């Protein structure tokens, strides 16, 4: 067996026969001659799902960024150029992990090429020349059709360097302002002369930023269009972290971009190019000035020096026509240039340039210069927002997300305009709800399904679906294999998946919680938790004059029903003391425990081991400031904070959590219980992983309890406890 060079959990990304994309967690192993992936971390002589021999003819194609249910992943495709149809497509939720895998695989390929070179055999060169304009170097992420013809000529370029990701290059309409333009080229191409970025002057310093204005004859611009301006600042974070935040359109953008109101994906052109819809939140006399929105193409690339370039330019799209009540602004040129600087005191530093040249349109804009400049400065101040965001954030943000646009059609058809007039007010007021809904559904991972291997003998080119096909599939949902029939379970607390539900529970998105990553032992990094190990099937809300222990013995409860069906249950009984005792009970169910897993060792371990590993991650998404500060969101080892009693049944484990056993917890509870009807509380349960073979951590399950009514609790009918 060859030596293992690198391994870890990655994402299998692809598209089903019906056209819907999927992402599955798989364990990838890179050896000196082989790349393979498994359902779980391999032990003994487990056969991999798929393997790909690695030699000097292999290539790593960077396909850039793909979107799955609003969740963005960074995709790599590994293949042998002598057999392009035998390929492995893998992806990561953060670009750092994708770059590590790319570097490791390429180093193995280089070793094979060098060893064959010393033996007198010659491999084809890894890279190729690009036909793109302006002399830009191509990369392994360029479209497959570009390099298929060029490979026959590789022998004439044996020493070409491997390039980083630039995709197909920016669309023709998008000007790359990060590159200097020679005067000769500018004279030849009059359309580019207006966008030359060679001459700037410092306009002002604001919020720790330098604000520059382009020196340009104002006669060359429309009267309502501003001169190009850019903000330059230094952010203490890595280029990758800043890039991921800049690419996101989820609720985290409200924390650093004060000009952002709503954003969504219109069309994914390829891994580096997308069409976006964006609403601006401008504060210049909002009662008098109509709001502005944008439809623009966004292109990104990663340069050889580790910097990132994100370019914007407005364009029309048939599925993103003008909306009543909004003025469609026009971006002449814009974007971000994110460049690494030398670290200072061990902390990474990055220079961020944000350029914008925009025509806000609308009558009278050209006659009120303060409006144009005020709005432009508001947008450029997002660089200061990035700086403050990272200076006050200890951990990386969750993987970037972007809602997929719905109900957006062309306004050119007059028959649809009346329908839009009715839909627009609701669409406007629900923009934040749409973002949150997209975040909840961001990751639908089926960890134990082999469906993608059943019909794909080789990984196929992943192309974005057409808008027509995507609209036809909106009602379809991915269903995991061997689903548990949830209809057989019930509890007295109802489930309600609506945002405004009251006195109810629902499953909380696992990506709202951050858990220890595979490399936590080395770098203390954390990642979004993703899909839990067990399914939450029911919840009960009980009250009694005394504390209620071992509620799983109650006839007809979800644990008893699961046991009759041969399923395993984990029950959390959160006991709230007082003159009237309350218990909130959650029932988590799975097919069976995996032998040797951390969860199995926890279930069958002793109380000392359980107390040292049982972890709770709390959160209060909605509630008063003092309650949110008191509860916090720091993970807590339950067995060390409060008294926990473990009851092991034949097909279940119940954990009774006595909140009243802790003075601190009792104090917090005193704040919470009085305002419980106004609170929305999230709880995630998991077993703490301490060693590399127990990482990354996985949630047992997560629940959201919304606006619970004390009066809704019922007195349970419990059988005599035979375990005492």
C-alpha positions as CSV (number, residue, x, y, z in Angstrom):
1,X,0.0,0.0,0.0
2,X,1.4,3.4,-0.9
3,X,1.9,6.1,1.7
4,X,-0.9,8.4,2.7
5,X,0.0,12.0,1.8
6,X,-3.2,13.8,2.9
7,X,-6.7,12.9,3.9
8,X,-9.9,14.4,5.4
9,X,-13.5,15.1,4.8
10,X,-14.5,16.9,1.6
11,X,-17.6,17.3,-0.4
12,X,-18.7,15.3,-3.5
13,X,-20.4,17.7,-5.8
14,X,-22.4,16.7,-8.9
15,X,-25.7,16.8,-10.6
16,X,-28.4,14.2,-10.7
17,X,-30.1,12.9,-13.8
18,X,-33.0,15.2,-13.3
19,X,-30.6,18.1,-13.2
20,X,-30.6,19.0,-9.4
21,X,-27.2,19.4,-7.8
22,X,-26.1,17.4,-4.8
23,X,-23.4,17.6,-2.2
24,X,-22.4,14.6,-0.2
25,X,-19.8,14.4,2.6
26,X,-17.1,11.9,1.7
27,X,-13.7,11.0,3.3
28,X,-10.9,11.5,0.7
29,X,-7.5,9.9,0.9
30,X,-4.6,11.0,-1.2
31,X,-1.7,8.5,-1.6
32,X,1.4,8.7,-3.6
33,X,-0.2,6.8,-6.5
34,X,-3.9,7.0,-5.8
35,X,-6.8,9.3,-4.9
36,X,-9.8,7.6,-3.3
37,X,-12.9,8.5,-1.3
38,X,-15.1,6.6,1.1
39,X,-18.4,6.9,2.9
40,X,-16.6,7.0,6.3
41,X,-13.1,7.2,7.5
42,X,-11.6,3.9,6.2
43,X,-10.6,1.2,8.7
44,X,-8.9,-2.1,8.0
45,X,-9.5,-3.2,4.4
46,X,-12.5,-1.1,3.5
47,X,-13.1,-0.8,-0.3
48,X,-13.3,2.8,-1.5
49,X,-16.3,4.1,-3.4
50,X,-14.1,5.3,-6.2
51,X,-10.4,5.6,-7.0
52,X,-8.3,7.5,-9.5
53,X,-4.7,6.5,-10.2
54,X,-2.3,9.5,-10.0
55,X,0.6,9.9,-12.4
56,X,2.3,12.6,-14.4
57,X,-0.6,12.8,-16.9
58,X,-3.1,13.9,-14.3
59,X,-4.4,17.4,-13.9
60,X,-6.2,19.4,-11.3
61,X,-8.9,21.6,-12.8
62,X,-10.1,24.4,-10.6
63,X,-13.8,24.9,-11.5
64,X,-14.2,27.8,-9.1
65,X,-17.3,28.4,-7.1
66,X,-20.6,26.5,-7.4
67,X,-23.9,27.2,-5.6
68,X,-26.1,24.5,-4.1
69,X,-29.3,25.6,-2.4
70,X,-27.6,28.9,-1.7
71,X,-24.5,27.3,-0.2
72,X,-21.3,28.0,-2.1
73,X,-18.6,25.4,-2.5
74,X,-15.2,25.5,-4.2
75,X,-14.9,22.7,-6.7
76,X,-11.8,20.8,-8.0
77,X,-11.8,18.2,-10.7
78,X,-9.0,15.7,-10.9
79,X,-8.6,13.7,-14.1
80,X,-6.1,12.0,-16.4
81,X,-5.8,13.8,-19.7
82,X,-5.4,10.5,-21.5
83,X,-8.8,9.4,-20.1
84,X,-10.8,12.6,-19.4
85,X,-14.0,10.7,-18.6
86,X,-12.4,9.1,-15.6
87,X,-12.4,11.9,-13.1
88,X,-13.1,12.7,-9.5
89,X,-14.9,15.9,-8.6
90,X,-14.4,17.2,-5.0
91,X,-15.3,20.4,-3.3
92,X,-14.7,22.3,0.0
93,X,-16.8,24.8,1.9
94,X,-13.8,27.1,2.3
95,X,-11.3,28.0,-0.3
96,X,-8.3,27.4,2.1
97,X,-9.1,23.7,2.2
98,X,-9.6,23.5,-1.5
99,X,-6.2,25.1,-2.1
100,X,-4.5,22.7,0.3
101,X,-5.9,19.7,-1.6
102,X,-5.0,21.3,-4.9
103,X,-1.4,21.9,-3.8
104,X,-1.0,18.4,-2.4
105,X,-2.3,16.7,-5.5
106,X,-0.2,18.8,-7.8
107,X,2.9,18.1,-5.7
108,X,2.3,14.3,-6.3
109,X,1.8,14.9,-10.0
110,X,5.1,16.9,-10.1
111,X,7.0,14.1,-8.4
112,X,5.8,11.6,-11.0
113,X,6.8,13.9,-13.8
114,X,10.2,14.4,-12.3
115,X,10.8,10.7,-11.7
116,X,9.7,9.9,-15.3
117,X,12.0,12.7,-16.6
118,X,15.0,11.1,-15.0
119,X,14.1,7.7,-16.5
120,X,14.0,9.2,-20.0
121,X,10.2,9.2,-20.4
122,X,8.4,12.4,-21.1
123,X,5.0,13.5,-19.9
124,X,3.0,16.1,-21.6
125,X,3.4,19.5,-19.9
126,X,0.8,20.3,-17.3
127,X,-0.2,23.7,-18.6
128,X,-1.0,25.4,-21.8
129,X,-1.2,28.8,-23.4
130,X,-4.5,30.8,-23.4
131,X,-6.1,32.6,-26.3
132,X,-7.5,35.2,-24.1
133,X,-6.9,38.9,-24.9
134,X,-4.5,41.3,-23.2
135,X,-1.8,38.6,-22.7
136,X,-3.4,37.2,-19.6
137,X,-2.1,33.8,-18.5
138,X,-4.6,30.9,-18.4
139,X,-5.1,28.5,-15.6
140,X,-6.2,25.0,-14.8
141,X,-9.7,26.4,-14.1
142,X,-10.3,27.4,-17.7
143,X,-13.1,25.7,-19.5
144,X,-12.4,22.2,-20.7
145,X,-13.1,23.1,-24.3
146,X,-10.2,25.6,-24.2
147,X,-7.5,23.1,-23.3
148,X,-8.7,20.1,-25.2
149,X,-7.2,21.3,-28.4
150,X,-4.2,22.8,-26.8
151,X,-3.0,19.6,-25.2
152,X,-1.6,18.2,-28.5
153,X,0.8,21.1,-28.5
154,X,2.0,20.8,-24.9
155,X,5.3,19.2,-25.9
156,X,6.5,22.5,-27.3
157,X,6.0,24.2,-24.0
158,X,7.7,21.8,-21.4
159,X,8.3,24.5,-18.8
160,X,5.1,26.4,-18.6
161,X,4.1,27.3,-15.1
162,X,1.0,26.0,-13.4
163,X,-1.4,28.9,-12.9
164,X,-4.1,29.7,-10.3
165,X,-7.7,30.2,-10.8
166,X,-9.0,32.8,-13.3
167,X,-11.8,30.8,-15.1
168,X,-12.6,31.8,-18.7
169,X,-11.5,35.3,-18.0
170,X,-13.9,38.2,-17.3
171,X,-16.8,38.8,-19.7
172,X,-16.0,41.2,-22.5
173,X,-18.3,43.9,-21.0
174,X,-16.4,43.8,-17.6
175,X,-13.3,46.0,-17.4
176,X,-10.5,44.8,-15.2
177,X,-9.6,48.0,-13.4
178,X,-6.9,46.2,-11.3
179,X,-4.6,46.0,-14.4
180,X,-2.7,49.0,-15.7
181,X,-3.5,49.8,-19.4
182,X,-0.8,50.9,-21.7
183,X,-1.4,54.2,-23.4
184,X,-1.1,52.5,-26.8
185,X,-3.8,50.0,-25.9
186,X,-6.0,52.8,-24.6
187,X,-5.6,54.8,-27.8
188,X,-6.6,51.7,-29.8
189,X,-9.6,50.9,-27.8
190,X,-11.6,54.1,-27.2
191,X,-14.2,52.3,-25.1
192,X,-11.6,51.5,-22.5
193,X,-10.2,55.0,-22.3
194,X,-12.9,56.1,-19.9
195,X,-12.0,53.4,-17.5
196,X,-8.3,53.9,-17.3
197,X,-7.2,53.6,-13.7
198,X,-3.7,55.1,-14.0
199,X,-4.4,58.6,-12.4
200,X,-5.9,59.0,-9.0
201,X,-5.8,61.7,-6.3
202,X,-6.5,61.5,-2.6
203,X,-9.9,63.0,-2.0
204,X,-10.2,62.5,1.8
205,X,-9.4,60.2,4.7
206,X,-12.5,58.8,6.4
207,X,-13.0,56.0,8.9
208,X,-9.4,55.0,8.6
209,X,-9.7,54.6,4.8
210,X,-8.0,56.6,2.0
211,X,-10.7,57.7,-0.5
212,X,-9.3,58.3,-4.0
213,X,-11.0,59.9,-7.0
214,X,-10.0,59.3,-10.6
215,X,-8.6,62.2,-12.5
216,X,-10.8,62.3,-15.6
217,X,-12.4,64.9,-17.7
218,X,-16.0,65.1,-16.5
219,X,-17.2,65.7,-20.1
220,X,-16.6,62.1,-20.9
221,X,-19.2,60.9,-18.4
222,X,-23.0,61.0,-18.3
223,X,-24.2,63.9,-16.1
224,X,-25.7,61.5,-13.6
225,X,-22.6,59.2,-13.5
226,X,-20.0,59.9,-10.8
227,X,-16.3,59.7,-11.3
228,X,-14.7,56.4,-10.3
229,X,-13.8,56.4,-6.6
230,X,-12.0,53.8,-4.6
231,X,-11.5,53.2,-0.9
232,X,-8.2,51.6,0.3
233,X,-7.8,50.1,3.8
234,X,-5.9,47.4,5.7
235,X,-7.9,44.5,7.3
236,X,-6.3,42.1,9.8
237,X,-7.6,38.9,8.2
238,X,-6.4,36.5,5.5
239,X,-7.3,37.1,1.8
240,X,-9.4,34.0,1.8
241,X,-11.5,35.0,4.8
242,X,-12.2,38.5,3.3
243,X,-12.9,37.0,-0.1
244,X,-15.5,34.6,1.3
245,X,-17.2,37.4,3.2
246,X,-17.3,39.7,0.1
247,X,-18.8,36.9,-2.0
248,X,-21.6,36.2,0.4
249,X,-25.1,37.7,0.1
250,X,-26.6,36.2,3.3
251,X,-27.5,37.9,6.6
252,X,-23.8,38.3,7.6
253,X,-23.5,41.0,5.0
254,X,-25.6,43.3,7.2
255,X,-22.8,43.3,9.7
256,X,-20.3,45.0,7.5
257,X,-22.0,46.5,4.4
258,X,-24.3,49.4,5.4
259,X,-25.5,49.9,1.8
260,X,-26.8,46.3,1.5
261,X,-30.5,45.6,1.7
262,X,-31.0,42.3,-0.3
263,X,-29.1,40.2,-2.8
264,X,-29.8,37.0,-4.7
265,X,-28.5,34.9,-7.5
266,X,-30.1,35.3,-11.0
267,X,-27.9,33.0,-13.0
268,X,-24.7,31.0,-12.4
269,X,-22.8,31.3,-15.6
270,X,-19.7,29.3,-14.5
271,X,-17.5,28.8,-11.5
272,X,-16.2,32.3,-11.7
273,X,-19.0,34.3,-13.3
274,X,-22.5,34.9,-12.0
275,X,-25.4,37.4,-12.6
276,X,-26.7,38.9,-9.3
277,X,-29.6,41.1,-8.2
278,X,-28.8,43.6,-5.5
279,X,-30.8,46.2,-3.6
280,X,-29.1,49.2,-2.1
281,X,-29.9,50.6,1.3
282,X,-29.2,54.3,0.8
283,X,-29.9,56.8,3.6
284,X,-30.0,60.1,1.7
285,X,-33.5,61.4,2.3
286,X,-35.1,58.0,1.8
287,X,-38.6,59.5,2.1
288,X,-38.0,61.6,-1.0
289,X,-35.7,59.5,-3.1
290,X,-36.8,56.2,-4.7
291,X,-34.7,53.2,-3.7
292,X,-32.1,51.8,-6.1
293,X,-31.5,48.3,-7.2
294,X,-28.9,46.6,-9.5
295,X,-28.5,43.7,-11.9
296,X,-24.9,43.0,-12.6
297,X,-22.3,40.4,-13.7
298,X,-19.8,39.5,-11.1
299,X,-16.5,37.8,-12.1
300,X,-13.7,36.7,-9.7
301,X,-10.2,35.2,-9.9
302,X,-7.3,34.2,-7.7
303,X,-3.9,35.5,-8.8
304,X,-0.5,33.8,-8.5
305,X,0.5,36.0,-5.5
306,X,-2.6,34.8,-3.5
307,X,-4.6,38.0,-4.1
308,X,-8.2,38.0,-5.2
309,X,-10.0,40.2,-7.8
310,X,-13.8,40.6,-7.9
311,X,-15.2,42.7,-10.8
312,X,-18.7,44.2,-11.3
313,X,-20.5,45.6,-14.2
314,X,-24.2,46.1,-14.8
315,X,-26.0,44.2,-17.5
316,X,-29.6,43.3,-18.4
317,X,-31.1,39.9,-17.9
318,X,-34.4,38.5,-19.0
319,X,-35.1,37.1,-15.5
320,X,-34.3,40.3,-13.7
321,X,-36.2,43.2,-15.2
322,X,-36.9,46.5,-13.5
323,X,-39.2,46.4,-10.6
324,X,-42.0,49.0,-9.9
325,X,-41.0,51.3,-7.0
326,X,-37.2,50.9,-7.8
327,X,-34.8,52.8,-10.0
328,X,-32.4,50.5,-11.8
329,X,-28.9,52.0,-11.2
330,X,-26.0,51.2,-13.5
331,X,-22.5,50.1,-12.5
332,X,-20.0,51.3,-15.0
333,X,-17.1,49.5,-13.3
334,X,-16.5,48.3,-9.8
335,X,-15.3,45.5,-7.5
336,X,-12.7,44.5,-4.9
337,X,-9.0,43.9,-5.1
338,X,-7.9,41.9,-2.1
339,X,-4.0,41.6,-1.7
340,X,-1.9,40.0,1.0
341,X,0.5,42.1,3.1
342,X,3.3,41.0,5.4
343,X,1.9,39.7,8.8
344,X,2.3,42.0,11.8
345,X,2.8,40.5,15.2
346,X,1.8,37.1,13.9
347,X,-1.6,38.4,12.6
348,X,-2.4,38.3,8.8
349,X,-2.9,41.6,7.1
350,X,-4.6,42.3,3.8
351,X,-5.0,45.4,1.7
352,X,-8.6,45.8,0.4
353,X,-9.4,48.2,-2.4
354,X,-13.0,48.8,-3.3
355,X,-13.7,50.7,-6.5
356,X,-17.1,51.9,-7.7
357,X,-18.2,54.0,-10.6
358,X,-22.0,54.1,-10.7
359,X,-24.8,55.9,-12.4
360,X,-27.6,56.1,-9.9
361,X,-30.1,57.2,-12.6
362,X,-33.3,59.0,-11.9
363,X,-34.4,62.6,-12.7
364,X,-32.5,65.3,-10.9
365,X,-29.6,63.1,-9.8
366,X,-27.2,65.0,-12.1
367,X,-28.2,68.3,-10.5
368,X,-27.7,67.2,-6.9
369,X,-24.0,66.3,-6.6
370,X,-24.2,65.7,-2.9
371,X,-26.6,62.8,-3.4
372,X,-24.2,61.0,-5.8
373,X,-21.1,61.4,-3.6
374,X,-22.9,60.6,-0.4
375,X,-24.3,57.3,-1.7
376,X,-20.9,56.4,-3.2
377,X,-19.1,57.0,0.0
378,X,-21.6,55.0,1.9
379,X,-20.9,52.0,-0.4
380,X,-17.1,52.4,-0.2
381,X,-17.3,52.5,3.6
382,X,-17.9,48.7,3.5
383,X,-14.1,48.4,3.6
384,X,-14.1,50.0,7.1
385,X,-17.0,47.6,7.9
386,X,-14.8,44.6,6.9
387,X,-12.0,45.9,9.1
388,X,-14.2,46.3,12.1
389,X,-16.0,43.0,11.5
390,X,-12.7,41.0,11.6
391,X,-11.3,43.0,14.5
392,X,-14.3,42.0,16.6
393,X,-14.6,38.4,15.4
394,X,-12.4,35.7,16.9
395,X,-13.5,32.9,14.6
396,X,-14.1,32.7,10.9
397,X,-17.6,33.2,9.6
398,X,-19.7,30.3,8.3
399,X,-19.4,29.3,4.7
400,X,-20.6,32.1,2.4
401,X,-24.1,31.8,1.1
402,X,-26.2,33.6,-1.5
403,X,-30.0,33.2,-1.9
404,X,-31.3,32.0,-5.2
405,X,-33.6,34.5,-6.9
406,X,-37.3,33.5,-7.1
407,X,-40.3,35.2,-8.7
408,X,-38.1,37.5,-10.8
409,X,-39.2,37.9,-14.4
410,X,-38.7,40.3,-17.2
411,X,-40.6,43.6,-17.0
412,X,-40.6,43.9,-20.8
413,X,-43.8,41.9,-21.0
414,X,-46.7,44.2,-20.2
415,X,-49.0,41.4,-19.3
416,X,-46.8,40.5,-16.3
417,X,-46.5,44.0,-14.9
418,X,-49.7,44.0,-13.0
419,X,-48.8,40.8,-11.3
420,X,-45.5,42.4,-10.2
421,X,-47.3,45.4,-8.8
422,X,-49.1,43.0,-6.5
423,X,-46.0,41.0,-5.6
424,X,-43.5,43.8,-5.1
425,X,-44.6,45.1,-1.7
426,X,-44.5,41.6,-0.2
427,X,-41.2,40.9,-2.0
428,X,-39.7,44.1,-0.5
429,X,-40.9,43.5,3.1
430,X,-39.9,39.8,3.1
431,X,-36.4,40.3,1.7
432,X,-34.7,39.5,5.1
433,X,-37.0,36.6,5.6
434,X,-36.0,35.2,2.2
435,X,-32.3,35.5,3.1
436,X,-32.9,33.7,6.4
437,X,-35.0,31.0,4.7
438,X,-32.2,30.5,2.1
439,X,-29.7,30.1,5.0
440,X,-31.8,27.5,6.7
441,X,-32.0,25.4,3.5
442,X,-28.4,26.1,2.5
443,X,-26.9,22.6,3.0
444,X,-28.8,19.4,2.1
445,X,-26.1,16.7,2.5
446,X,-26.9,13.0,2.3
447,X,-23.8,11.4,4.0
448,X,-24.7,7.8,3.3
449,X,-26.2,7.8,-0.1
450,X,-24.4,6.3,-3.1
451,X,-26.8,7.7,-5.7
452,X,-24.2,9.7,-7.5
453,X,-22.1,6.6,-8.1
454,X,-25.0,4.5,-9.4
455,X,-25.5,6.4,-12.6
456,X,-22.2,8.2,-13.1
457,X,-19.4,5.9,-14.3
458,X,-17.3,9.0,-14.5
459,X,-17.6,12.4,-13.0
460,X,-19.3,14.7,-15.5
461,X,-18.9,18.4,-16.3
462,X,-21.2,20.2,-13.9
463,X,-23.1,22.9,-15.8
464,X,-25.6,25.3,-14.3
465,X,-29.2,24.5,-15.1
466,X,-31.2,26.7,-17.4
467,X,-33.7,29.0,-15.7
468,X,-36.6,27.1,-17.3
469,X,-35.5,23.7,-15.9
470,X,-34.8,25.2,-12.5
471,X,-38.3,26.7,-12.3
472,X,-39.8,23.3,-13.2
473,X,-37.8,21.7,-10.4
474,X,-38.7,24.1,-7.6
475,X,-41.3,21.7,-6.2
476,X,-38.8,18.8,-6.1
477,X,-36.9,17.9,-3.0
478,X,-34.0,15.6,-2.5
479,X,-35.1,12.6,-0.4
480,X,-32.4,10.6,1.4
481,X,-32.5,6.8,1.1
482,X,-34.1,4.7,3.8
483,X,-36.1,7.5,5.3
484,X,-37.6,7.1,8.7
485,X,-41.4,7.5,8.7
486,X,-41.8,10.5,11.0
487,X,-45.6,10.3,10.9
488,X,-45.6,7.5,13.5
489,X,-44.1,9.9,16.1
490,X,-46.0,12.5,18.1
491,X,-45.6,14.8,21.1
492,X,-47.8,17.4,22.8
493,X,-45.6,20.3,21.6
494,X,-46.4,20.8,17.9
495,X,-43.9,21.3,15.1
496,X,-44.2,24.5,13.0
497,X,-41.6,25.3,10.4
498,X,-42.8,28.9,9.8
499,X,-40.7,31.8,11.0
500,X,-43.6,33.4,13.0
501,X,-44.7,30.1,14.7
502,X,-45.6,30.3,18.4
503,X,-45.6,27.7,21.1
504,X,-43.9,25.2,18.8
505,X,-40.6,23.6,17.8
506,X,-38.7,23.0,14.6
507,X,-35.4,21.7,13.4
508,X,-32.7,24.3,13.6
509,X,-30.2,24.5,10.7
510,X,-27.0,22.8,11.8
511,X,-24.9,25.4,9.9
512,X,-25.9,28.0,12.5
513,X,-23.6,26.2,14.9
514,X,-19.8,26.0,14.7
515,X,-18.0,22.8,15.8
516,X,-14.4,21.6,16.0
517,X,-12.9,20.9,12.6
518,X,-10.6,18.1,11.5
519,X,-7.6,20.3,12.3
520,X,-8.8,21.7,15.6
521,X,-6.0,20.0,17.6
522,X,-3.5,21.9,15.5
523,X,-5.1,25.3,14.7
524,X,-8.2,25.5,16.9
525,X,-10.3,26.1,13.8
526,X,-14.1,25.5,13.7
527,X,-16.5,24.8,10.9
528,X,-20.3,24.9,10.3
529,X,-21.8,21.7,11.8
530,X,-23.8,20.7,8.8
531,X,-26.2,17.8,8.9
532,X,-26.8,16.1,12.3
533,X,-26.4,12.4,13.0
534,X,-29.9,11.9,14.3
535,X,-33.4,13.1,13.4
536,X,-35.5,15.1,15.8
537,X,-39.0,13.5,15.6
538,X,-41.0,14.8,18.5
539,X,-41.0,17.2,21.5
540,X,-43.0,17.2,24.8
541,X,-43.7,20.0,27.2
542,X,-44.5,18.7,30.7
543,X,-45.3,20.1,34.1
544,X,-45.8,18.5,37.5
545,X,-45.5,19.3,41.2
546,X,-42.2,17.3,41.4
547,X,-39.3,16.8,39.1
548,X,-40.0,14.4,36.2
549,X,-37.3,11.8,35.7
550,X,-37.0,9.0,33.1
551,X,-39.8,10.2,30.9
552,X,-39.0,7.7,28.2
553,X,-40.9,5.1,30.3
554,X,-44.1,6.8,29.4
555,X,-46.3,4.5,27.3
556,X,-46.8,5.7,23.7
557,X,-44.0,8.3,23.8
558,X,-41.7,8.7,20.8
559,X,-38.9,6.6,22.4
560,X,-41.3,3.7,23.0
561,X,-42.6,3.9,19.4
562,X,-39.1,4.0,18.0
563,X,-38.1,1.0,20.1
564,X,-41.0,-1.0,18.8
565,X,-39.8,-0.2,15.2
566,X,-36.2,-1.3,16.0
567,X,-34.9,2.3,16.0
568,X,-32.5,3.8,18.5
569,X,-33.4,7.0,20.4
570,X,-31.6,9.6,22.4
571,X,-33.8,11.6,24.7
572,X,-32.9,15.0,26.3
573,X,-35.0,15.8,29.3
574,X,-34.3,19.5,30.2
575,X,-35.7,19.9,33.7
576,X,-36.7,23.4,34.9
577,X,-37.2,23.6,38.7
578,X,-39.7,25.9,40.5
579,X,-42.9,25.9,42.4
580,X,-44.2,24.1,39.3
581,X,-41.6,21.8,37.7
582,X,-41.3,21.8,33.9
583,X,-39.6,19.5,31.5
584,X,-38.8,20.1,27.8
585,X,-38.2,16.7,26.2
586,X,-36.6,16.2,22.8
587,X,-36.6,12.8,21.0
588,X,-33.8,12.1,18.5
589,X,-34.0,8.9,16.4
590,X,-31.7,7.0,14.1
591,X,-31.6,3.6,12.4
592,X,-28.8,2.1,14.5
593,X,-25.6,3.1,16.2
594,X,-22.4,2.7,14.2
595,X,-20.1,0.3,16.0
596,X,-16.9,2.0,17.1
597,X,-18.2,5.5,16.5
598,X,-17.8,8.3,19.1
599,X,-21.6,8.4,19.6
600,X,-21.7,4.6,20.2
601,X,-18.9,4.9,22.8
602,X,-20.8,7.8,24.5
603,X,-24.0,5.8,24.6
604,X,-22.4,2.7,26.0
605,X,-19.8,4.4,28.1
606,X,-19.8,5.2,31.9
607,X,-21.2,8.3,33.4
608,X,-17.7,9.8,33.9
609,X,-17.0,9.6,30.2
610,X,-20.5,10.9,29.3
611,X,-20.1,13.9,31.7
612,X,-16.8,14.8,30.1
613,X,-18.2,14.7,26.5
614,X,-21.8,15.8,26.5
615,X,-21.9,19.3,25.0
616,X,-24.6,21.9,24.5
617,X,-24.4,24.9,22.2
618,X,-27.1,27.4,23.1
619,X,-28.3,30.5,21.2
620,X,-31.1,33.0,21.5
621,X,-31.9,34.4,18.0
622,X,-34.8,36.4,19.3
623,X,-35.1,37.9,22.8
624,X,-34.1,40.9,24.9
625,X,-30.5,42.0,24.9
626,X,-29.9,41.0,28.6
627,X,-31.2,37.5,28.0
628,X,-29.1,37.0,24.9
629,X,-26.0,38.2,26.8
630,X,-26.8,36.0,29.8
631,X,-27.3,32.8,27.7
632,X,-24.6,33.5,25.2
633,X,-23.6,31.1,22.5
634,X,-20.5,29.5,24.1
635,X,-20.4,25.6,24.0
636,X,-20.9,24.1,27.4
637,X,-20.1,20.6,28.8
638,X,-23.4,19.8,30.4
639,X,-22.1,17.1,32.7
640,X,-19.6,19.6,34.3
641,X,-22.0,22.5,34.5
642,X,-25.1,20.8,35.9
643,X,-26.2,17.4,37.2
644,X,-27.0,14.9,34.5
645,X,-28.6,11.5,35.0
646,X,-28.3,8.9,32.3
647,X,-30.8,6.1,31.9
648,X,-29.8,3.4,29.4
649,X,-32.8,1.5,28.0
650,X,-32.7,-1.5,25.5
651,X,-33.0,0.8,22.5
652,X,-32.6,4.3,24.0
653,X,-30.5,6.6,26.2
654,X,-32.2,9.3,28.2
655,X,-30.3,12.2,29.6
656,X,-32.0,14.1,32.4
657,X,-30.5,17.6,32.6
658,X,-31.2,19.2,36.0
659,X,-30.9,23.0,35.4
660,X,-31.7,23.7,39.1
661,X,-28.5,21.9,40.2
662,X,-26.3,24.9,39.2
663,X,-26.5,28.3,41.0
664,X,-25.4,30.1,37.8
665,X,-27.8,28.2,35.6
666,X,-30.6,28.9,38.1
667,X,-29.8,32.7,37.9
668,X,-30.0,32.7,34.1
669,X,-33.1,30.6,34.3
670,X,-34.7,33.2,36.5
671,X,-34.3,35.8,33.7
672,X,-35.5,33.4,31.0
673,X,-38.6,31.9,32.5
674,X,-40.3,35.2,33.1
675,X,-40.0,36.2,29.4
676,X,-40.1,32.7,27.8
677,X,-43.1,33.6,25.6
678,X,-41.1,36.3,23.9
679,X,-38.0,34.1,23.2
680,X,-36.8,32.0,20.4
681,X,-34.1,29.6,21.6
682,X,-31.8,27.3,19.6
683,X,-30.1,24.3,21.2
684,X,-27.6,21.9,19.6
685,X,-26.4,18.7,21.2
686,X,-23.2,16.9,20.4
687,X,-20.5,14.7,21.8
688,X,-17.2,16.5,22.1
689,X,-14.3,15.3,20.0
690,X,-10.9,15.6,21.6
691,X,-8.5,13.6,19.4
692,X,-7.9,13.8,15.6
693,X,-9.7,10.5,15.0
694,X,-12.8,11.9,16.7
695,X,-12.9,15.0,14.6
696,X,-14.6,16.8,12.9
697,X,-17.4,17.0,15.5
698,X,-20.9,16.2,14.4
699,X,-24.2,17.3,15.9
700,X,-26.5,14.7,17.4
701,X,-29.3,17.2,16.6
702,X,-30.5,20.8,16.9
703,X,-33.8,22.2,17.8
704,X,-35.5,25.7,17.9
705,X,-38.2,26.4,20.5
706,X,-40.3,29.4,19.7
707,X,-42.4,31.5,22.1
708,X,-43.2,28.6,24.5
709,X,-46.3,29.1,26.7
710,X,-46.1,27.9,30.3
711,X,-49.8,27.2,30.3
712,X,-49.5,24.8,27.4
713,X,-47.5,22.2,29.5
714,X,-49.4,19.1,30.4
715,X,-49.0,16.6,33.3
716,X,-47.5,13.3,32.0
717,X,-48.8,9.9,33.0
718,X,-45.6,8.0,34.0
719,X,-45.3,4.4,34.7
720,X,-43.5,3.3,37.9
721,X,-39.8,3.6,37.3
722,X,-38.4,0.0,37.4
723,X,-34.8,1.2,36.9
724,X,-34.5,2.6,40.5
